[in-house]
Amino acid sequence: MINIKELILKRVPKYFVGNLISTLVDTLVLWVFSHYVFSHYVGQIIISPFISFECAVFTNFLVSYYFTWKDRISQKTKKSFLRHYAAYNISCTGAFFIKMGVLMLIQYLTKWDVVICNLLALCVSGVFNFVMNEFVVFKKKKVICHGVDYNG
């Protein structure tokens, strides 16, 4: 059963903080790589955003694993960390493609500035990513003891 109060009061603010931190990391890494590491088009437009995206994903994962969904991690082992990170990275990659699709659709339909379209698309992909984290990557484990389901 979904506890809406828990989601709104507990998870969503923590999720927002994690996304804010990872957005700062993404922006900083992108700026450094596109201005100081790469001087050619492919490096600035393709490689730099890819590197910054992965840095942001890893940062956001650390916040999620150790802060936002820490109560969902039953064993903090290397295997658990890597398994969760792999699922998280796949989820974020899916959210990235959703964001790009929504961004391009909004821009095509409205002809608005790409920055505005990106912010709207981030809202859609953010909801997708939250749902994936809540119900797939960091899902609650069923607690069954002696045939009794303690999850309600």
C-alpha positions as CSV (number, residue, x, y, z in Angstrom):
1,M,0.0,0.0,0.0
2,I,1.3,3.4,-0.9
3,N,1.6,5.9,2.0
4,I,1.1,9.2,0.3
5,K,1.8,11.2,3.4
6,E,5.2,9.5,3.8
7,L,6.0,10.2,0.1
8,I,5.1,13.9,0.3
9,L,6.6,14.7,3.7
10,K,9.6,12.4,3.7
11,R,10.7,11.2,0.3
12,V,9.9,14.0,-2.0
13,P,11.9,16.7,-0.1
14,K,14.9,14.4,0.2
15,Y,14.6,13.5,-3.5
16,F,14.5,17.2,-4.4
17,V,17.7,17.9,-2.3
18,G,19.5,15.1,-4.1
19,N,18.4,16.4,-7.5
20,L,19.5,19.9,-6.6
21,I,22.9,18.7,-5.6
22,S,23.3,16.5,-8.7
23,T,22.2,19.4,-10.9
24,L,25.0,21.6,-9.4
25,V,27.5,18.8,-10.0
26,D,26.2,18.3,-13.6
27,T,26.5,22.0,-14.3
28,L,30.0,22.4,-12.8
29,V,31.4,19.3,-14.5
30,L,29.9,20.3,-17.8
31,W,31.4,23.8,-17.5
32,V,34.8,22.6,-16.6
33,F,35.0,19.9,-19.3
34,S,33.5,22.1,-22.1
35,H,35.7,25.1,-21.3
36,Y,39.0,23.6,-20.1
37,V,39.3,20.0,-21.2
38,F,37.8,19.9,-24.7
39,S,38.2,22.5,-27.4
40,H,36.5,20.7,-30.3
41,Y,32.8,20.3,-31.0
42,V,32.4,16.6,-30.2
43,G,34.2,17.0,-26.9
44,Q,32.2,20.1,-25.9
45,I,28.7,19.0,-27.2
46,I,28.8,15.2,-26.8
47,I,31.6,14.0,-24.5
48,S,31.4,16.7,-21.9
49,P,27.6,16.4,-21.4
50,F,28.0,12.6,-21.2
51,I,30.7,12.9,-18.5
52,S,28.7,15.5,-16.5
53,F,25.5,13.4,-16.8
54,E,27.3,10.3,-15.3
55,C,28.9,12.4,-12.5
56,A,25.4,13.8,-11.7
57,V,23.9,10.3,-11.8
58,F,26.6,9.0,-9.4
59,T,26.2,11.9,-7.1
60,N,22.4,11.6,-7.0
61,F,22.8,7.8,-6.5
62,L,25.0,8.4,-3.4
63,V,22.4,10.8,-2.0
64,S,19.6,8.3,-2.7
65,Y,21.4,5.3,-1.4
66,Y,22.7,6.9,1.8
67,F,20.0,9.5,2.5
68,T,16.7,9.4,0.6
69,W,16.1,5.6,0.5
70,K,18.6,4.5,3.2
71,D,15.8,2.7,5.1
72,R,15.2,0.5,2.0
73,I,18.8,-0.9,2.0
74,S,18.8,-4.0,4.1
75,Q,22.5,-4.8,3.6
76,K,25.1,-2.2,2.8
77,T,27.5,-4.5,0.9
78,K,29.6,-3.9,-2.2
79,K,27.2,-6.2,-4.1
80,S,24.1,-4.4,-2.9
81,F,25.7,-1.0,-3.8
82,L,26.7,-2.1,-7.3
83,R,23.3,-3.8,-7.9
84,H,21.4,-0.7,-6.9
85,Y,23.8,1.5,-8.9
86,A,23.3,-0.5,-12.0
87,A,19.5,-0.3,-11.7
88,Y,19.7,3.4,-10.8
89,N,21.9,4.2,-13.8
90,I,19.5,2.4,-16.2
91,S,16.6,4.2,-14.6
92,C,18.3,7.6,-15.0
93,T,19.2,6.8,-18.6
94,G,15.6,6.1,-19.3
95,A,14.6,9.3,-17.6
96,F,17.1,11.1,-19.8
97,F,15.6,9.8,-23.0
98,I,12.1,10.7,-21.7
99,K,13.3,14.2,-20.9
100,M,14.8,14.6,-24.4
101,G,11.6,13.4,-26.0
102,V,9.4,15.6,-24.0
103,L,11.7,18.6,-24.5
104,M,11.7,18.1,-28.3
105,L,7.9,17.7,-28.3
106,I,7.2,20.8,-26.2
107,Q,9.7,22.8,-28.3
108,Y,8.1,21.6,-31.6
109,L,4.6,22.3,-30.4
110,T,5.2,25.7,-28.7
111,K,8.4,27.1,-30.3
112,W,9.4,28.2,-26.7
113,D,13.0,28.7,-25.7
114,V,14.9,25.4,-25.2
115,V,15.6,26.3,-21.5
116,I,11.9,26.6,-20.7
117,C,11.2,23.4,-22.6
118,N,14.0,21.7,-20.7
119,L,12.6,22.8,-17.3
120,L,9.2,21.4,-18.2
121,A,10.7,18.2,-19.5
122,L,12.8,17.8,-16.3
123,C,9.5,17.9,-14.3
124,V,8.2,15.0,-16.3
125,S,11.4,13.0,-16.2
126,G,11.8,13.7,-12.5
127,V,8.4,12.2,-11.8
128,F,9.4,9.1,-13.8
129,N,12.7,8.8,-12.0
130,F,11.1,9.2,-8.6
131,V,8.5,6.5,-9.4
132,M,11.3,4.2,-10.7
133,N,13.3,4.8,-7.5
134,E,10.4,4.3,-5.2
135,F,8.9,1.2,-6.8
136,V,11.8,-0.5,-8.6
137,V,15.4,0.6,-7.6
138,F,14.7,1.0,-3.9
139,K,11.4,-0.8,-3.6
140,K,10.2,-2.0,-0.2
141,K,10.9,-5.6,0.5
142,K,8.0,-7.7,1.6
143,V,8.3,-8.8,5.2
144,I,6.7,-12.2,5.7
145,C,7.2,-14.1,8.9
146,H,5.5,-17.5,9.6
147,G,3.1,-16.9,6.7
148,V,2.0,-13.4,7.9
149,D,2.5,-10.4,5.6
150,Y,3.6,-7.5,7.8
151,N,3.4,-4.9,5.1
152,G,-0.4,-4.6,5.3
